[in-house]
Every structure is written in C-alpha cells, then in structure tokens.
Amino acid sequence: MVKIACKNEVLAGIIPYVVEIVPIRYIGRLLDHVDKPPLRITQDEIAAYLDTEDDVSDATRLNIIGALRVFFRDFLDGDVADAFEMASKSANPTVPSKADLQTFYDALENPKYKAAFLFAATSGLRSSELCQLTMDDIDEDKRMIVPDKDSKTKQTWVTFYNDEAAEAFESFKPERKDGDERVFQTSKQPLNRKFRHVSEDTGVKVTVQKLRRWFATEMSRCGVDAKYIDAFCGRTKSSVLEEYYLDYSPERLREIYDEADITVLE
C-alpha cells in the first residue's frame, strides 16, 4: 500500500478513495490557496485558483478541472465546479487577435498592468517569471530580460521586450515604490485577478499564458525559426544552449528579435 503524506486534513481523509481516480495534488493546492472549509468554497475562488495555474499545458488544465469536478461532485455532493468546462483535448488553444489585445490594453487603466501586459505579450515570459523579475534582471538599454529562476523542469535563457513595452515601463516607473526590487511589484494572484476582471469587462479573454501563446504565434508569423522561439520562451535545454552557443548567444537572439519587429499596439 502506498503511503501519502498530506498536511491538509480534508484531503488526507479522502486519499484512500480518490488516489486511484484523480490527481489529488490539485485538490490540495486549491484547499491551500482558499484556506477555508471545502463546502464554503465558491466558483469565484475556484476561478482564482485556476488562474494561479495559468502556465500549465492544456492537458494539465483538463486534469485539474477534472480532479476538482470529481472532488466536489462525488465526495461533497456539490456542483460548484461543474461550471468549469472540460473542453476537448484535441481542440486547438485560442490565440487572441491583435485587435483583441488592443481592446484589452485600452481597458487597463493602471500603468503597472499596462506595462506588465506589454512585457508579457512581447517577451514570451511565463506568469511566474513576469512577477518575479527584478530590476537586476532587465537591461533597459538593450531591452533584454534575463530571468533569474532556478527550476528543474523549466529552462530560462534570455528574451527581449519591444519599444512599446519600454515606453509603458517608463510611464510606470514614477509609481514604483521604494524597497521592492521586483519590476512590477505584484504577484501572480493580483495580476491574474486584474486580467480576469478586464476580460469580463471587455469580453476579450486574456491571461499571461494566452499572451505567451500570442507571442510565439506572432514570432512564427514574422518568420522566426521555431528553435529561436523556443529559446525566447525558455523551452530550450541548457545542454543545447551550451553546445550551440553561437546560435543562441544574446547578441544573435537580439538580432533575430529586432528583425521580427513585433508590435501589439500598431
């Protein structure tokens, strides 16, 4: 019999019943995120939790939603998670159009979120990387980003942001507070919440994950080779970067990025 350690008493109680059925780690993450009795959890709180998992693959997101639906429906006799759709795994993920992004951007009133939006759309950063960026991680003269992230599963190299993002960042700078070296001085939860509210107001669904997809799609449309798109998005293994350094040097990547000349607002 496999023993599973679990800090959450509610989850520990159902492990013997669900371990063979659903990925229980996602239920545990939800309970830790909300920190309240499961029967009192609302749809909005589930949505807020799902936003914290916005940089997972579509297949993983399906697994998360499936786990939550089984948990609430079969073990709590509730329907609070049924509103979250289980889209077909074969469905292609949607990518916002440039017009959609412009509509969304215009509805962002806070300079901080405007800058974060354009950084995400023109760099391909993950939401965690975006929120963890410090001022030491960006070279404003070169518009270069070097995320300082230690991960066993996600690679990081260098990427860049465009002139639009640089201009938006200049507008935000006067509002930055002392004592916090994070570029945008926010975490994933408030950023995701803001994007969700603007999505509801505009009817244009935008998340950092969708901006990451848009970046990759737009770079491909501009003729950038997939291997370089993977490098910008942090999907290239360190061993490959080291072996083919001349192909992936910051100078070479800067040339490729500038040649693509991607824009969001034009």
C-alpha positions in Angstrom: 0.0 0.0 0.0 1.4 3.4 -1.0 1.5 6.0 1.8 0.9 9.6 1.0 1.8 12.4 3.4 -0.7 15.2 3.4 -0.9 18.3 5.6 -4.5 19.1 4.8 -6.9 17.1 7.0 -9.7 17.2 4.5 -7.6 15.9 1.7 -5.9 13.2 3.9 -9.4 11.9 4.7 -10.3 11.3 1.1 -7.0 10.0 -0.1 -7.9 6.3 0.3 -10.9 6.9 -2.0 -9.5 9.2 -4.7 -5.9 8.2 -5.1 -6.7 5.8 -7.9 -9.2 8.2 -9.6 -7.9 11.8 -9.7 -4.7 13.8 -9.4 -5.2 14.8 -5.8 -2.3 17.3 -5.6 -4.6 19.8 -7.4 -7.3 19.4 -4.8 -4.6 20.1 -2.2 -3.4 23.2 -4.0 -7.0 24.5 -4.2 -7.6 23.9 -0.5 -4.2 25.6 0.4 -5.0 28.5 -1.8 -8.5 29.2 -0.5 -7.8 28.1 3.1 -11.4 27.5 4.1 -13.7 24.5 4.5 -14.4 22.9 1.1 -18.2 23.2 1.4 -17.8 27.0 1.6 -15.6 27.4 -1.5 -17.3 29.4 -4.3 -16.9 29.4 -8.0 -15.0 32.7 -7.9 -12.5 31.2 -5.5 -12.0 28.2 -7.8 -11.6 30.5 -10.8 -9.0 32.5 -8.8 -7.1 29.2 -8.0 -7.2 28.2 -11.7 -5.6 31.5 -12.6 -2.6 30.6 -10.4 -2.1 27.5 -12.7 -2.3 29.6 -15.9 1.1 28.5 -17.2 0.4 24.7 -17.3 -0.3 22.9 -20.5 -3.9 22.4 -21.8 -3.8 18.7 -21.0 -2.8 19.5 -17.4 -5.5 22.1 -17.0 -8.0 19.5 -18.1 -6.7 17.2 -15.4 -7.0 19.9 -12.8 -10.6 20.7 -13.7 -11.4 17.0 -13.8 -10.0 16.5 -10.4 -11.9 19.4 -8.9 -15.2 18.3 -10.5 -14.8 14.8 -9.2 -13.9 16.1 -5.7 -16.9 18.5 -5.4 -19.4 16.3 -7.2 -18.6 12.8 -5.9 -17.2 13.5 -2.5 -19.0 16.7 -1.4 -22.2 16.2 -3.4 -21.9 19.7 -4.8 -22.0 21.3 -8.2 -19.7 24.3 -7.6 -17.1 23.1 -10.0 -19.4 22.0 -12.8 -19.4 25.4 -14.4 -15.8 24.9 -15.5 -15.8 23.4 -18.9 -14.0 20.3 -19.9 -13.0 21.2 -23.5 -11.8 18.5 -25.9 -8.2 17.7 -25.6 -7.9 17.8 -29.3 -9.2 21.4 -29.5 -6.6 24.0 -30.6 -5.9 26.6 -28.0 -7.2 30.0 -29.0 -4.9 32.9 -29.5 -6.2 36.5 -29.2 -6.0 38.7 -32.3 -4.0 41.9 -32.3 -7.3 43.8 -32.3 -8.4 41.8 -29.2 -5.2 42.7 -27.4 -5.6 46.4 -28.3 -9.1 46.3 -26.9 -7.9 44.7 -23.7 -4.9 47.0 -23.3 -7.1 50.1 -23.7 -9.2 48.9 -20.8 -6.2 48.6 -18.5 -6.1 51.9 -16.6 -3.2 51.2 -14.2 0.3 51.9 -15.7 1.7 48.9 -13.8 -0.7 46.5 -15.5 -0.3 48.2 -18.9 3.5 47.7 -18.7 3.2 44.1 -17.4 0.8 43.3 -20.2 3.2 44.5 -22.9 6.1 42.8 -21.3 4.2 39.5 -21.3 3.0 40.0 -24.9 6.4 40.9 -26.4 8.7 38.6 -24.4 7.0 35.2 -24.0 7.6 35.1 -20.3 5.7 32.8 -18.0 3.5 34.5 -15.4 5.8 33.4 -12.6 8.8 34.8 -14.4 7.0 38.0 -15.1 6.1 38.6 -11.5 9.5 37.5 -10.1 11.5 39.8 -12.4 13.7 42.2 -10.5 15.3 45.4 -11.8 18.6 43.5 -12.0 17.0 41.0 -14.4 16.5 43.6 -17.1 18.9 45.6 -19.3 16.9 48.6 -20.2 19.4 49.8 -22.8 19.2 46.5 -24.7 15.6 45.8 -23.7 16.9 42.4 -22.7 15.4 40.2 -20.0 17.5 37.5 -18.1 15.1 35.9 -15.7 16.9 34.6 -12.6 15.0 31.4 -12.0 16.2 28.0 -10.7 13.9 25.3 -12.0 14.5 21.6 -12.7 11.6 21.5 -15.2 11.6 24.9 -16.9 14.6 26.3 -18.7 15.4 30.0 -18.8 17.8 31.9 -21.1 17.2 35.4 -22.4 14.4 37.2 -24.1 13.6 40.8 -25.0 10.7 43.3 -24.9 9.8 45.8 -27.6 9.7 49.6 -27.7 6.0 49.7 -26.7 6.7 47.8 -23.6 9.7 50.0 -22.8 7.6 53.2 -23.2 4.9 51.7 -20.9 7.5 50.8 -18.4 8.8 54.4 -18.4 5.3 55.6 -17.6 5.1 53.2 -14.7 8.5 53.9 -13.2 7.4 57.1 -11.2 4.8 54.9 -9.4 7.2 52.2 -8.3 7.6 52.0 -4.5 11.0 52.0 -2.7 12.2 48.8 -1.1 10.7 46.4 -3.6 13.1 45.4 -6.5 10.5 43.5 -8.4 10.0 45.1 -11.7 6.1 45.2 -11.5 5.8 44.9 -7.7 3.0 42.5 -7.9 2.4 38.7 -7.5 0.5 36.2 -9.7 -2.7 36.4 -7.9 -3.5 40.1 -8.1 -2.2 40.2 -11.7 -4.4 37.2 -12.7 -7.3 38.8 -10.9 -6.9 42.1 -12.7 -6.7 40.3 -16.1 -9.8 38.3 -15.3 -11.8 41.4 -14.4 -10.8 43.2 -17.5 -11.5 40.1 -19.5 -15.1 40.1 -18.1 -15.5 43.8 -18.8 -14.3 43.7 -22.4 -15.4 40.2 -23.4 -11.8 39.5 -24.5 -10.3 36.6 -22.6 -6.6 37.4 -21.9 -4.2 35.6 -19.5 -0.4 35.7 -19.3 -0.5 32.2 -20.8 -2.5 33.5 -23.8 -0.1 36.3 -24.2 2.7 33.8 -24.2 0.9 31.8 -27.0 0.3 35.0 -28.9 4.0 35.9 -28.7 5.0 32.5 -30.1 2.4 32.7 -32.8 3.3 36.2 -33.8 7.0 35.4 -33.9 6.3 32.5 -36.2 4.2 34.6 -38.4 7.1 37.0 -38.7 9.3 34.2 -40.0 11.3 33.4 -36.8 12.5 29.8 -36.7 10.9 27.6 -34.1 14.2 26.9 -32.4 14.6 30.6 -31.6 11.0 31.0 -30.5 11.7 28.1 -28.0 14.8 29.9 -26.8 12.9 33.2 -26.2 10.1 31.2 -24.4 12.6 29.3 -22.2 11.9 25.9 -23.7 15.5 25.1 -24.9 17.6 22.8 -22.8 20.7 24.2 -21.2 22.8 21.5 -22.9 21.6 22.7 -26.3 22.3 26.3 -25.4 25.8 25.4 -24.3 26.6 23.2 -27.4 25.3 25.7 -29.9 26.1 28.9 -28.0 26.9 31.0 -31.2 23.4 30.3 -32.5 21.8 31.2 -29.1 24.1 34.0 -27.9 22.3 37.0 -26.6 23.7 39.1 -29.5 22.3 36.6 -32.1 18.9 36.4 -30.3 18.8 40.2 -30.2 19.3 40.4 -34.0 16.5 37.9 -34.6 14.2 39.6 -32.1 14.7 43.0 -33.7 14.3 41.7 -37.2 10.9 40.2 -36.3 9.8 43.7 -35.1 6.6 42.5 -33.4 4.1 45.1 -32.2 0.9 45.0 -30.2 -0.5 48.5 -30.5 0.2 49.2 -34.2 
